Amino acid sequence: MKREKSLLKKIAETKLGFEIYFVPYRPTAEEMSRDIYQRLQNLGIKVTEVELFETPKNSCIYTEV
């Protein structure tokens, strides 16, 4: 936890306006797209798929059947 606070302090000092979110999983594109999908569904939004881009030419698509 001390390490996380130190990282947060360093990021805050950059004044770039980033918001920091800690998640209970490894933040890969696959896991993040699944998390976004499920959060939108929990808000009552009908979701077909979530596409998350890592780079302009590389993305991950999450969908459920």
PLY file of the C-alpha trace (Angstrom):
ply
format ascii 1.0
element vertex 65
property float x
property float y
property float z
element edge 64
property int vertex1
property int vertex2
end_header
0.00 0.00 0.00
2.89 2.36 0.76
4.26 1.77 -2.73
0.85 2.59 -4.25
0.62 5.87 -2.31
4.11 6.80 -3.47
3.13 6.11 -7.09
-0.08 8.12 -6.70
1.89 11.04 -5.29
4.35 10.98 -8.20
1.54 10.86 -10.77
-0.33 13.67 -9.01
2.80 15.81 -9.12
2.94 15.55 -12.92
-0.30 17.58 -13.10
-1.38 15.77 -16.27
-4.90 15.26 -14.96
-4.86 11.46 -14.80
-7.44 9.63 -12.71
-6.09 6.50 -11.03
-8.20 3.37 -10.63
-6.97 0.30 -8.80
-8.60 -2.93 -9.97
-8.49 -6.41 -8.43
-7.11 -7.96 -11.61
-4.14 -7.65 -13.93
-5.03 -4.68 -16.19
-4.70 -6.33 -19.59
-6.82 -5.21 -22.54
-8.80 -8.43 -22.26
-9.57 -8.01 -18.56
-10.30 -4.30 -18.89
-12.72 -4.82 -21.79
-14.54 -7.51 -19.77
-14.71 -5.20 -16.75
-16.08 -2.30 -18.84
-18.66 -4.63 -20.43
-19.87 -5.85 -17.04
-19.94 -2.35 -15.50
-22.08 -1.06 -18.37
-24.45 -4.03 -18.01
-24.73 -3.38 -14.27
-25.83 0.17 -15.09
-28.67 -1.29 -17.14
-27.09 -0.43 -20.49
-27.61 -3.05 -23.20
-24.13 -3.97 -24.41
-23.30 -6.07 -27.46
-19.53 -5.80 -27.29
-16.70 -3.66 -25.97
-13.63 -2.99 -28.10
-10.58 -1.63 -26.32
-7.61 -0.39 -28.32
-4.07 -0.88 -27.01
-2.55 0.77 -30.07
-4.07 2.20 -33.27
-3.78 -1.25 -34.92
-4.24 -3.60 -31.95
-7.48 -4.10 -30.05
-9.42 -6.58 -27.94
-13.15 -7.24 -28.34
-15.17 -8.66 -25.45
-18.66 -10.04 -25.94
-20.91 -12.59 -24.24
-23.24 -15.05 -25.90
0 1
1 2
2 3
3 4
4 5
5 6
6 7
7 8
8 9
9 10
10 11
11 12
12 13
13 14
14 15
15 16
16 17
17 18
18 19
19 20
20 21
21 22
22 23
23 24
24 25
25 26
26 27
27 28
28 29
29 30
30 31
31 32
32 33
33 34
34 35
35 36
36 37
37 38
38 39
39 40
40 41
41 42
42 43
43 44
44 45
45 46
46 47
47 48
48 49
49 50
50 51
51 52
52 53
53 54
54 55
55 56
56 57
57 58
58 59
59 60
60 61
61 62
62 63
63 64
